[in-house]
C-alpha cells in the first residue's frame, strides 16, 4: 500500500495539535515560566524515564530530599507499578535493581543527566545504555528530551534510526531510512520543531512521525492519544501534588 500522502497529512496534524511530543511542550513551557529550576527539571526527566507516567513522576520529583526522591522511585516500582508506562511496550518492566545501581553511581539524581554531556547520539546513547533497563527506546527518548527540552546539543544522524528500519520500510518501501526520511521532511519544510520552534523539523521529529503513523496503522495510536494519556496521569495526582497541577497548565489543549 502507498502511504506517501497519508504520512504527510498525518504528520502535519500531529505537529499542528502538538501531539508529536506533548511532554516536551509541557516541560519546556514550565521551564520558561520558572516552575522548574535546572535541578528540578532533570530530576523530573530521570524519574519519567523510569515511570513514563507524568503524575507519578511529579510526585517523585517533588520529593523534599534526595533520599526521599530515591525512596519514592522505589515505591513506584513496588507499589504503583500497575499504573506505570501507559500503553508503552516497557509496561511490566521492573526496575528496582536498576535504581539501586543508580544510587550507588550518582550522589544526586541530576548527576546522572549531567554525566551524559553533549555530543552525537551514538556517544550519548552508549552512556545511557550502561544504565540498567535503559534499552534502545529509552536511549533515544532521553537523548531527544535532552536536545529539545534541556537544550543540550545532541547531533542525530540517519544511521541512528536503524532500530526503526522496519517502520520506514512500511511507509517508504524500497527506500533507505535516509531517503524515506528526507522525502517526508521535504513535505514538512514549513514546520518548526516543537517545543522551541527554533529550527526546522529534523531526524528525531521524523522518527516520531514515522513511529506514530505505523502505530496508527496498527490501531494502537490516534492523534491526541498522548495528550489525553498525560492529562489523565496528571489528573490522578492533582488532589495532592501541586507540581502536577502546575504542569497541567502547560499541556497542549489547556
HUURDA-V450386 format. One record per helix or strand. SS is the DSSP state (alpha for helix, beta for strand). FROM is the first residue (numbers start at 1). TO is the last residue. Records with the same first field share a line. If there is no record, write none. Layout:
BEGIN
SS=FROM-TO, FROM-TO
END
This chain:
BEGIN
alpha=4-16, 22-32, 38-51, 54-61, 66-78, 81-83, 96-105, 109-114, 121-128, 136-148, 158-171, 177-186, 203-217, 225-237, 242-248
beta=119-120, 154-155, 192-192, 200-200
END
